[in-house]
Amino acid sequence: MIMKTRFALPLAVTLALLAAPALADSAVSFTATQARQGDAVYKDNCAACHGDSLQGALDAPILTGPLFQANWFGKPANVLFDFVSTNMPQDRPGALTPQQYAQVIAFILSKNGVAAGDSPLPSDSATLAGVTLPAPAK
């Protein structure tokens, strides 16, 4: 005689598994329009210190390439957003709108090879806490 057994998960476990995708970090996304807008904001507010090509100048660090990626990529996006929005521009920290900070970050990400997507980069730290910047290049 062959016995068939059924495996049933407790309701709490089933609900937790169903909710898991909503709780998981999502990959960073921004739109091409947002990155273009960020280019203009960058030129007006960041280029004087970080250079026209994000190459860094004086004490301002480079914003592209392996060193930038090693410092920021793989972390929650709110870490970068919070740093930029509370410390930049250096001569007037916090002077930009949250949308402008998100645009500048989208521009910087685009210059680091991150492809634009269909969803804009959120402009609030709480939402960005659940968004992960791409893993650093190896």
N, C-alpha and C positions, 0 to 999 in steps of 0.2 A: 504494500500500500504506500503510495506517494502522498506526502503531506505538503500542502502548499501553505506557506506562511506569508503573512503580509507584514511589512514594516511600516509602522505609522509614526510619524514625528509628533511630538507633543505640539499643541497649538502654538505655544509661545515660541518654540524653535522655528516652526513653519513661518510664523509672522516675521520673525527676525531675519530669516533667510530672504523672504520676499522684500523686506525693507532694505536689505544690505546694499543693493545698487544705488539707492537714493542717498545712502550715507557715505558711500565711497567717494574718494577724491575724483574730480573730473580733470581732464587735461585742459591746459590753458587754451583759450580761444580769443581771437580778436578779429575784427573785420579789416579788409584792405582800406576802406574809407577811414576807419579809426586810426590806422597806421599813417595814412597820408595827413590827417589832421594833426597827429602827433609830430610829424616832421615839421610842420609850421610852428607848433608850440615849442618844439626843441630848438629850432633856429632862433626864436625870440627870447627864450629863457635859459637855455642850457649850453648852446654852442660857444658862448664867450669863454666858458671854463673848460668844457669837455671837448671842444673842437668841432669843426664843421662835419667831420667824418667820424665822430664819436671816438677819436683816437686818443683823447686825454691830453691834458696840457697842465703844466705847473703841478699843483697838488691834486688836480682833478683826475680821477682814474679813467682808464680806457673803458668804454662801455660795450665793446664787442670782443669776441674771440674767447680763447680757452680760459684766461684768468677771470673774466667777467662770468663766464658760464660756470666755472668751478665755484665761484662765490655765491651764485644765486640759483642756478638750475638745480632741479630736484627738490626744491623747497616749496612750501605753500606760497602762492602768489601774494598773499597779504603781507608777507615778510618784506618783499621788495616794495610793494605799494606803500606800506607804512614807513619804511625808511625814506623813500623818495618824497612822500607827501609831508613828512615832518622835518626833513633836512634840506630840501631843495626848493627853489634855487638858494644857494648858500647865503646870498646877501639878503634874502627875504623868504625864509622857510615858510611853507604853508600858503604862499601867496596865490597859487593856482587853484582852480576849482577841482573837485574830485574827478570830473570828466576829463579835464586837461591832464591830470596826472595819469589817468588810465590811457589816454591817447599817447602820451610820451612813452609810457611803458610798452604799449603796442608797437610803436615805432622802433624802440630799442630791440624788442623781441624780433621784429621783422628783419632788422639788420644783423641779428644773430642766427638767421636761417630758419626761424620758426615761421611756418606757412600760415597765412591768414585763413580764417574759416568763415562760417556763417553767423556765428554769435559774437557780439561785442564783448570785450573785456569788461567785467563789472567795475564800477567805480566806488565800491564800498568794501572796506576791509573785512567785514563779517562774511560776505559772500565769497570773497577771494580766499578766505581761510580754507575753503573746500576745493580750491583749484590748485593744481600742482604745476609748477613750471617744468619744462621738459628736463629729462635727465641730461647731465653734462655729457658732452662728446667724449669718447674714449680714445 
